[in-house]
Amino acid sequence: MVFESQDPQRQPYYSQLERQSFAKDRSLESLSNIHIWLAPFPDAPVGAAFLMKRYSTPAQDSGLQIITCQVGQIAIQFLAWKRLRTFVNPTNLDAAPIDFGKLATSEWPKVTVQIWPRPAWMRLWPPYRYLSAKGFESLTKRFGY
């Protein structure tokens, strides 16, 4: 929600009601449709990079948002969705829907550490491998959007 406020020209992914609800309880528990990963990125360029891909219906009642950023030597990726089964990607009508049940078995488990949702005792940092510049670019495209 904070990231999307940086671009007031774009239609927000979250509705006013969703923003108010989050502001009231300030808990990720209320945002159960979010996955968050971290990855070490030791060869990252100095500074920060940010990429947001947002696909939502005009009513903001269904959609997908993927945010990938690099801050220093850390890459962070957020994936949020709402009512995705009813959502159609306007840029690729033939795209297969994301199978959220298989996210943990994708090609990224050795590079990324899922920090939400995940119990604290299952976190391993740093992961076995790390991102390269080419790996970071690939990370931004890993969901096919």
Secondary structure as UniProt FT lines:
FT   HELIX           3..6
FT   TURN            8..9
FT   HELIX           16..25
FT   HELIX           28..30
FT   TURN            32..33
FT   STRAND          34..40
FT   TURN            42..43
FT   STRAND          48..56
FT   TURN            58..59
FT   STRAND          63..71
FT   TURN            72..73
FT   STRAND          74..82
FT   HELIX           84..86
FT   TURN            90..91
FT   TURN            93..94
FT   HELIX           100..105
FT   TURN            109..111
FT   STRAND          113..116
FT   HELIX           120..122
FT   HELIX           133..140
FT   TURN            141..143
//
